[in-house]
């Protein structure tokens, strides 16, 4: 009877199914804000990476164990994978895997023990500087397309400098490199980096600055997370390209720079044009220029031809040639008319000459007559009354003349 009553009591309370209970637990755990952003310190055990790339391991200390999962996309951001026995700081959120009833930590960041505070300090500084607008994209400046002089802030002994020089000599050997040497690691690095940036900004001939160093741990790269370094980068009047660490390393200097590059080599590539691209561009522009000039010349030649045709239509040369020919015709006709007139006039003159000879006194003289003229005035004597005794006379005959004198009445 007691057992029956107990069963009825359970039925009255509507018990959970296992799935319902696990779902309730999961909902409670995963909605607790204190469990959504936690750092957990412990020792790694049972670490394994499966074929999918996901990692499964356990964090433990002397009193408890916690199952952990790290998805593939988070694993790719890690430089090295941890080993069993490593003491670490794991960041993530707490969840429940219902199928097995496991409480587990979904890890998104994993740091060796002792560096967790650095990451927290990094996040604190990043949030404060971002709130000030130091990382605002609107204050980012474009890089010069063809820098003549490039300032480089890095260690003179670093592989980063050699990588940068190699890239620049291959891509854009026209640029001159000015090195502002500095330490890139340790407590003395931040003030030296700031001084190097200021030294380049004091010059008037620097077009762009490359701030660079190779990869390393968070502690080794911490100089580039220094607040004053980030402020010096943001305050630079010269555009800054920051190439610090590897692709997954992002420092506060990266956020403050005008352009972030994943590596020092990439910084050199982003700051300069590629010589091969420029050569191809020059060839393309030259071909376009030649085509444009040829097309323009062709248009101009056709215009000249059209104007020449119009000029020939409007030219007086044709009319001048016709006028010349007409002048020749008129000249020839005038010549013929003149010659005809001369011939006619010669005929008339010959007729008049014949008639004149018929009435000429010379003809009379030929027949034996003479012409008598007074010697004093040349008057022809036609009557004796015209002369007196003693007057001198001139007598003209057929073949000459002679003098005479009136002797009497």
C-alpha positions in Angstrom: 0.0 0.0 0.0 2.8 2.4 0.8 4.5 1.6 -2.5 1.3 2.4 -4.3 0.8 5.7 -2.6 4.3 6.6 -3.5 3.8 5.9 -7.1 0.6 8.0 -7.1 2.6 10.9 -5.5 5.2 10.8 -8.2 2.6 10.8 -10.9 1.0 13.8 -9.3 4.3 15.7 -9.5 4.7 15.1 -13.3 8.3 13.9 -13.4 10.9 15.1 -16.0 12.2 12.9 -18.7 15.9 12.6 -18.7 16.1 14.7 -21.9 13.8 17.3 -20.3 15.9 17.5 -17.2 19.2 17.8 -19.1 17.7 20.5 -21.3 16.6 22.4 -18.2 20.1 22.1 -16.7 21.6 23.2 -20.0 19.3 26.2 -20.2 20.1 27.2 -16.7 23.9 26.8 -17.1 24.2 28.4 -20.6 22.1 31.5 -19.7 24.1 32.3 -16.6 26.2 35.4 -17.6 28.8 34.4 -15.0 29.4 31.1 -16.8 29.4 32.6 -20.4 32.8 34.4 -20.0 35.1 32.5 -17.7 38.8 31.8 -17.3 39.6 28.4 -15.8 43.0 27.4 -14.5 44.1 23.8 -14.5 46.3 21.0 -15.9 45.6 19.4 -19.3 45.0 15.6 -19.5 43.6 13.3 -22.1 44.3 15.8 -24.9 43.4 14.5 -28.3 42.7 16.1 -31.7 40.3 14.2 -33.9 40.2 13.9 -37.7 37.7 16.8 -38.0 40.3 19.2 -36.3 38.4 19.6 -33.1 40.3 19.1 -29.8 38.9 17.3 -26.7 40.7 17.4 -23.3 40.2 17.5 -19.6 41.2 20.3 -17.2 41.8 19.1 -13.7 43.2 20.1 -10.4 43.6 18.3 -7.1 39.9 18.4 -6.4 37.9 18.1 -9.7 37.9 17.6 -13.5 36.2 19.5 -16.2 35.7 18.2 -19.8 36.7 20.7 -22.5 36.0 21.1 -26.2 37.9 23.4 -28.6 36.4 23.7 -32.1 38.6 23.6 -35.2 38.3 27.3 -36.1 39.7 28.2 -32.7 42.4 25.5 -32.9 43.7 27.0 -36.2 44.5 30.3 -34.4 46.9 28.6 -32.0 50.7 28.6 -32.7 51.2 25.3 -30.9 48.9 22.7 -29.4 49.3 21.9 -25.6 50.6 18.7 -24.2 49.2 16.5 -21.4 50.5 17.9 -18.1 50.7 21.5 -19.2 49.2 24.1 -16.8 47.1 26.5 -18.7 44.5 29.3 -18.5 41.4 28.4 -20.6 38.8 30.9 -21.6 35.3 30.1 -22.8 31.8 29.4 -21.8 30.3 26.5 -19.7 27.7 24.3 -21.5 26.1 20.9 -21.2 26.5 18.0 -23.7 23.0 16.4 -23.2 23.7 13.1 -24.9 26.1 12.1 -22.2 25.0 14.4 -19.4 28.5 16.0 -19.4 29.1 19.5 -18.1 31.9 20.9 -20.2 33.9 24.1 -21.1 33.7 25.3 -24.7 37.2 26.8 -25.0 37.9 29.7 -27.4 41.4 30.7 -26.1 44.1 28.8 -24.4 47.2 30.4 -22.8 50.1 29.0 -20.8 49.6 29.5 -17.1 50.9 32.9 -16.1 49.9 34.8 -19.3 46.2 34.9 -18.6 46.5 38.3 -16.9 48.2 39.7 -20.0 45.3 38.8 -22.1 42.9 40.4 -19.7 45.1 43.5 -19.6 45.1 43.5 -23.4 41.3 43.3 -23.6 41.0 46.1 -20.9 43.3 48.4 -22.8 41.7 47.6 -26.1 38.3 48.4 -24.8 39.4 51.7 -23.3 41.3 53.0 -26.3 38.5 51.9 -28.6 36.1 53.8 -26.6 38.3 56.9 -27.0 38.1 56.5 -30.8 41.7 55.7 -31.1 40.9 52.8 -33.5 38.2 54.6 -35.4 38.3 53.7 -39.1 37.5 57.3 -40.1 40.8 58.5 -38.9 42.7 56.0 -41.0 44.6 57.6 -43.8 45.3 56.2 -47.3 48.9 55.2 -48.1 50.8 57.1 -50.8 50.6 55.2 -54.1 54.3 55.7 -54.9 56.4 56.3 -51.8 59.9 57.7 -52.4 61.2 57.2 -48.9 60.0 54.5 -46.4 60.8 54.6 -42.7 61.1 51.3 -40.9 60.8 50.9 -37.2 62.2 47.6 -36.1 65.3 45.9 -34.7 68.3 46.1 -37.0 69.2 42.5 -36.2 65.7 41.1 -36.7 64.7 38.8 -39.5 61.7 41.2 -40.1 64.1 43.8 -41.5 65.7 41.4 -43.9 62.3 40.2 -45.1 61.2 43.8 -45.6 64.3 44.7 -47.6 64.0 41.6 -49.7 60.4 42.4 -50.6 61.1 46.1 -51.3 64.1 45.2 -53.6 61.9 42.8 -55.5 58.7 44.9 -55.7 59.7 48.5 -55.7 63.5 49.2 -55.7 62.9 52.9 -56.4 62.0 53.5 -52.7 64.8 54.5 -50.3 64.6 52.8 -46.8 65.4 54.8 -43.6 65.8 52.6 -40.6 64.9 53.9 -37.1 66.4 51.1 -35.0 64.7 50.0 -31.8 64.3 47.1 -29.4 61.1 45.2 -30.2 60.9 43.1 -27.0 61.3 43.7 -23.3 60.6 46.6 -20.9 62.9 49.0 -22.7 61.2 48.4 -26.1 58.1 50.7 -25.7 60.0 54.0 -25.1 62.5 53.1 -27.9 59.6 52.4 -30.3 58.0 55.7 -29.4 61.3 57.6 -29.9 61.8 55.9 -33.3 58.4 56.9 -34.5 59.0 60.5 -33.4 62.4 60.6 -35.1 60.8 59.7 -38.4 57.9 62.1 -37.9 60.5 64.9 -37.4 61.7 64.4 -40.9 60.0 65.9 -43.9 61.0 63.3 -46.5 59.3 60.1 -45.1 56.2 59.1 -47.0 55.1 56.0 -45.0 56.3 54.1 -41.9 56.5 50.3 -41.4 56.3 49.2 -37.8 57.4 45.6 -37.7 58.6 42.6 -35.8 58.4 38.8 -36.3 56.2 36.4 -34.5 56.4 35.4 -30.8 54.4 34.7 -27.7 52.0 37.2 -26.3 54.6 38.1 -23.7 57.2 38.7 -26.4 54.9 40.9 -28.4 53.7 42.8 -25.4 55.7 46.0 -26.3 53.3 46.5 -29.2 50.3 46.3 -26.7 51.8 49.2 -24.7 49.3 52.0 -24.3 51.8 54.7 -25.1 53.1 52.9 -28.2 49.5 52.6 -29.5 49.0 56.4 -28.9 52.3 57.2 -30.6 51.2 55.2 -33.7 47.8 56.9 -33.8 49.5 60.4 -33.3 51.9 59.9 -36.2 51.4 62.5 -38.9 52.9 60.0 -41.4 50.7 56.9 -42.3 51.8 53.8 -40.4 51.6 50.2 -41.6 51.9 47.8 -38.7 53.2 44.3 -39.4 53.8 42.6 -36.0 53.9 38.9 -35.4 52.1 36.3 -37.5 48.7 36.4 -39.1 46.9 35.4 -35.9 48.7 38.0 -33.7 46.8 41.3 -33.5 48.3 44.0 -31.2 47.0 47.3 -30.1 49.5 49.0 -32.4 47.7 47.1 -35.3 44.4 48.6 -34.3 45.9 52.1 -34.0 47.8 52.0 -37.3 46.4 53.2 -40.6 46.8 49.7 -42.0 47.3 46.4 -40.4 49.5 43.7 -42.2 49.6 40.1 -41.0 53.4 39.9 -41.3 56.4 42.2 -41.8 56.7 41.0 -45.4 53.0 41.7 -46.0 53.6 45.2 -44.6 56.2 45.9 -47.2 53.9 44.6 -49.9 51.0 46.7 -48.8 53.1 49.9 -48.6 54.5 49.7 -52.1 53.3 49.0 -55.7 54.6 45.9 -57.5 57.2 46.6 -60.1 55.7 43.9 -62.4 52.3 45.4 -62.0 53.6 48.9 -62.8 55.5 47.6 -65.9 52.3 45.9 -67.1 50.3 49.1 -66.4 52.9 51.1 -68.3 52.7 48.7 -71.2 48.9 48.9 -71.1 48.9 52.7 -71.0 51.5 52.9 -73.7 49.3 50.6 -76.0 46.2 52.7 -75.2 48.2 55.9 -75.9 49.4 54.5 -79.2 45.9 53.5 -80.2 44.6 56.9 -79.1 47.2 58.8 -81.1 46.7 56.6 -84.2 42.9 57.1 -84.0 43.4 60.8 -83.5 45.8 61.0 -86.5 43.4 59.0 -88.6 40.6 61.4 -87.7 42.8 64.4 -88.5 43.9 62.9 -91.8 40.3 62.2 -92.8 39.4 65.8 -91.8 42.3 67.1 -93.9 41.2 65.1 -96.9 37.6 66.4 -96.5 38.9 70.0 -96.2 41.1 69.4 -99.3 38.1 68.2 -101.3 36.1 71.2 -100.1 39.0 73.5 -100.9 39.3 72.0 -104.4 35.6 72.7 -104.9 35.9 76.3 -103.7 39.3 76.9 -105.2 39.6 79.6 -108.0 42.1 77.5 -109.8 39.5 75.9 -112.1 37.9 79.2 -112.9 41.4 80.7 -113.4 42.3 78.0 -115.8 39.1 78.6 -117.7 39.7 82.3 -117.7 43.2 81.7 -119.0 41.9 79.6 -121.8 39.2 82.1 -122.6 41.9 84.8 -122.6 43.9 82.8 -125.0 40.8 82.4 -127.2 40.1 86.1 -127.1 43.7 87.0 -127.7 43.8 84.7 -130.7 40.5 86.2 -132.0 41.8 89.7 -131.3 44.9 88.9 -133.2 43.0 87.6 -136.2 40.7 90.7 -136.1 43.7 93.1 -135.9 45.4 91.4 -138.7 42.2 91.5 -140.8 41.8 95.2 -140.0 45.4 95.8 -140.9 45.0 94.0 -144.2 41.8 95.9 -144.9 43.5 99.2 -144.1 46.5 98.3 -146.2 44.2 97.6 -149.1 42.5 100.9 -148.5 45.8 102.7 -148.1 47.1 101.1 -151.3 44.0 102.3 -153.1 44.3 105.8 -151.7 48.0 105.8 -152.6 47.1 104.9 -156.1 44.5 107.6 -156.3 46.9 110.1 -154.7 49.6 109.3 -157.2 47.1 109.9 -159.9 46.6 113.5 -158.7 50.1 114.0 -157.4 52.1 116.9 -158.9 55.1 114.6 -159.0 53.3 112.6 -161.7 52.8 115.8 -163.6 56.5 116.5 -163.2 57.2 113.1 -164.8 55.3 114.3 -167.8 57.7 117.3 -168.3 56.0 119.9 -166.2 57.7 122.0 -163.5 56.5 123.6 -160.2 57.6 127.2 -159.6 57.7 128.6 -156.1 58.7 132.0 -154.8 62.0 131.5 -152.9 61.0 134.0 -150.2 57.9 132.2 -148.9 57.6 128.9 -150.8 54.3 130.1 -152.4 53.5 128.2 -155.6 53.3 130.6 -158.5 50.1 130.0 -160.4 49.9 133.4 -162.0 52.4 136.0 -163.3 50.7 138.5 -161.1 52.1 136.7 -158.1 55.7 137.7 -159.0 57.6 140.9 -159.8 60.8 141.6 -161.6 63.8 140.5 -159.6 61.9 138.0 -157.4 63.9 134.8 -156.7 62.2 131.6 -157.7 62.7 127.9 -157.1 61.8 125.6 -160.0 61.2 122.0 -159.3 61.4 119.5 -162.1 61.1 115.6 -162.3 64.6 114.9 -161.1 65.5 117.9 -159.0 65.2 121.7 -158.6 67.1 124.8 -159.5 66.8 128.6 -158.9 65.6 131.3 -161.2 65.0 135.0 -161.2 62.2 137.1 -162.7 63.7 139.3 -165.3 60.8 141.3 -166.8 57.1 141.4 -167.2 
